[in-house]
Amino acid sequence: MKILVMGPPGAGKGSQSAKIVESYNIPSISTGQMFREAFNNNDPVGIKAMEYIKNGNLVSDEITNELVRHRLIKEDAERSFLLDGYPRTVTQAVALDEMLDKMGTSLTVVINILSSNDVLFERMEARRVCKTCGATYHLKFKKPAKDGICDLDGGELYQREDDTLESVKNRLEIYESKTKPLLDYYDKKGILYNINGMQPFDKVYSDIELVLRDL
């Protein structure tokens, strides 16, 4: 399976993607995680990307496409993968199609997680991320066992700069204008499935599994 998970910022893409990756034992290709790793390694691409991200803006297509292209040609992505955070524009989607076409393959399914803006604001302002492994928590819905400490590796939890209220508003505006047209793009291909993301986590995942089982 070659899966793309979509949805507005804070809809639960990361958590649901992690569950899919674990259940189906497929590699995750998360542009956000790759940018943060590149930044932590002082890679020029990562430093440039974080300048965009800290302001709540999308990283340029040129930088993002190149990063994904290098990841897709790795051996573990030949049979299956899950894309999280890419593509975010129709231009990126066309570039992805071209990459996959050269590999003799295509996307299997696009999972779109729906949520209201009010819910998204609440989720993102209370989201916390592990500085070392990138695991995601929520101060209300998914608390760590010990405050401020990651359950997985004991790393420090922090609020990302792009989860502040001003940045969240900017990200949602960008999503509405640039990312939503992707839904029409994939709907026309017949591979788009909408999932109600305002349900409890396990119910959202159960609905996703129903789609994946029928592929």
C-alpha positions in Angstrom: 0.0 0.0 0.0 1.1 3.5 -0.8 -1.0 5.8 1.5 -1.3 9.6 1.8 -2.9 11.0 5.0 -4.4 14.5 4.7 -6.3 16.9 6.9 -6.0 20.4 8.4 -3.3 21.2 11.0 -4.2 19.5 14.3 -6.7 17.0 12.8 -4.7 14.1 14.1 -2.8 13.1 11.0 0.4 12.4 12.9 -1.1 10.2 15.6 -3.3 8.3 13.1 -0.3 7.9 10.7 1.8 6.5 13.5 -0.9 3.9 14.3 -1.1 2.9 10.6 2.6 2.5 10.3 2.8 0.4 13.5 -0.2 -1.8 12.5 0.9 -2.4 8.9 4.6 -2.3 9.4 5.3 0.2 6.6 7.8 3.1 6.5 6.6 6.6 7.3 7.6 9.5 5.2 6.9 12.6 7.2 8.3 15.8 5.7 7.9 17.6 9.0 10.0 15.1 10.8 12.6 15.0 8.0 12.9 18.9 8.1 13.3 18.8 11.9 16.0 16.1 11.6 17.8 18.1 8.9 17.6 21.2 11.1 19.0 19.4 14.2 21.9 18.1 12.0 22.6 21.7 10.8 21.8 20.7 7.3 21.2 23.9 5.1 18.0 22.4 3.8 16.7 21.9 7.3 17.7 25.4 8.4 16.0 27.0 5.4 12.9 24.9 5.9 12.6 25.8 9.6 12.5 29.5 8.6 9.3 28.8 6.8 7.8 26.5 9.4 8.4 28.8 12.4 6.3 31.5 10.6 3.5 29.0 9.9 4.3 29.0 6.2 4.7 26.1 3.8 8.2 25.1 2.8 8.9 25.9 -0.9 7.9 23.2 -3.4 11.5 23.0 -4.7 13.0 22.1 -1.3 10.2 19.8 -0.3 10.0 17.9 -3.6 13.8 17.3 -3.5 13.7 15.9 0.0 10.8 13.5 -0.8 12.4 12.4 -4.0 15.6 11.3 -2.2 13.5 9.4 0.4 11.2 7.6 -2.1 14.2 6.0 -3.9 15.3 4.1 -0.8 14.8 0.4 -0.8 12.3 0.3 2.1 9.8 2.5 0.2 9.6 0.3 -2.9 6.6 -1.8 -1.8 4.7 0.3 0.7 4.9 3.7 2.5 2.8 6.3 4.2 3.1 10.0 3.4 2.4 12.5 6.2 2.6 16.2 5.4 3.2 15.9 1.7 2.0 16.8 -0.8 0.3 20.1 0.4 -0.2 21.8 -2.9 -1.5 20.6 -6.3 2.0 21.4 -7.7 3.5 19.1 -5.2 0.9 16.4 -6.0 1.8 16.6 -9.7 5.5 16.3 -8.9 4.7 13.3 -6.7 2.8 11.6 -9.5 5.7 12.1 -11.8 8.1 10.6 -9.2 5.9 7.6 -8.6 5.3 7.1 -12.3 9.1 6.8 -12.9 9.1 4.2 -10.2 6.3 2.3 -12.0 3.7 2.8 -9.3 1.1 5.3 -7.9 -0.7 6.2 -4.7 -3.2 3.5 -3.5 -5.4 5.7 -1.3 -5.8 9.2 0.2 -7.2 9.4 3.7 -8.6 12.8 4.6 -9.3 13.5 8.3 -12.0 16.1 8.8 -12.3 18.5 11.8 -13.8 21.9 12.7 -11.6 24.9 13.3 -12.7 25.2 17.0 -11.6 21.7 17.7 -8.3 22.3 15.8 -7.4 25.4 17.9 -8.0 23.4 21.1 -6.0 20.5 20.0 -3.0 22.4 18.7 -2.6 24.8 21.6 -2.4 21.9 24.0 -0.2 19.7 21.8 3.3 18.8 23.1 6.1 17.1 21.2 9.1 15.1 22.4 12.4 17.0 21.6 14.3 13.7 21.0 11.9 11.2 19.3 9.1 13.5 18.0 6.3 11.6 19.8 3.1 13.7 20.1 1.0 14.2 23.3 -2.0 16.4 24.3 -2.5 18.0 27.6 -6.2 16.9 27.6 -6.6 13.9 25.4 -3.3 12.2 25.4 -1.3 13.1 28.5 2.1 11.6 29.2 2.5 9.4 32.3 4.8 12.1 33.8 4.2 15.8 33.1 6.6 17.2 30.6 8.3 13.8 30.0 8.0 11.5 27.0 6.7 8.0 27.8 8.9 6.4 25.1 12.4 7.8 25.8 12.2 10.2 28.7 12.8 13.2 26.5 11.6 16.7 27.3 8.2 17.7 25.9 7.7 21.2 24.4 5.2 23.3 22.4 6.3 23.8 18.8 6.5 27.4 17.6 4.0 26.6 14.8 1.4 25.5 17.5 1.0 28.9 18.9 -2.4 30.6 18.3 -1.1 33.1 15.7 0.8 30.5 13.8 -2.2 28.1 13.9 -4.5 30.7 12.4 -1.9 31.4 9.6 -1.5 27.6 8.9 -5.3 27.1 8.6 -5.6 30.0 6.2 -2.8 28.5 4.1 -4.6 25.1 4.3 -7.9 26.6 3.1 -6.3 28.3 0.1 -3.5 25.9 -1.0 -4.1 22.5 0.4 -7.9 22.0 0.0 -7.7 22.0 -3.8 -5.8 18.7 -3.4 -9.0 17.1 -2.2 -10.6 17.8 -5.6 -7.4 16.6 -7.3 -7.5 13.2 -5.6 -11.3 12.9 -5.6 -11.2 13.0 -9.4 -8.7 10.2 -9.3 -11.2 8.1 -7.2 -8.8 7.4 -4.3 -10.0 10.0 -1.7 -11.8 8.8 1.4 -13.1 11.3 4.1 -12.9 10.3 7.8 -14.7 12.1 10.7 -11.7 13.3 12.8 -13.8 14.7 15.6 -14.5 11.2 17.0 -12.4 9.5 19.7 -9.0 8.4 18.5 -9.8 4.7 18.4 -13.0 5.3 16.4 -11.2 7.4 13.9 -8.6 4.7 13.4 -11.3 2.0 13.2 -12.9 4.0 10.3 -9.5 4.2 8.6 -9.0 0.5 8.9 -12.3 -0.2 7.2 -11.0 1.7 4.2 -7.6 0.0 4.1 -9.1 -3.5 4.5 -11.1 -3.0 1.3 -8.1 -2.1 -0.8 
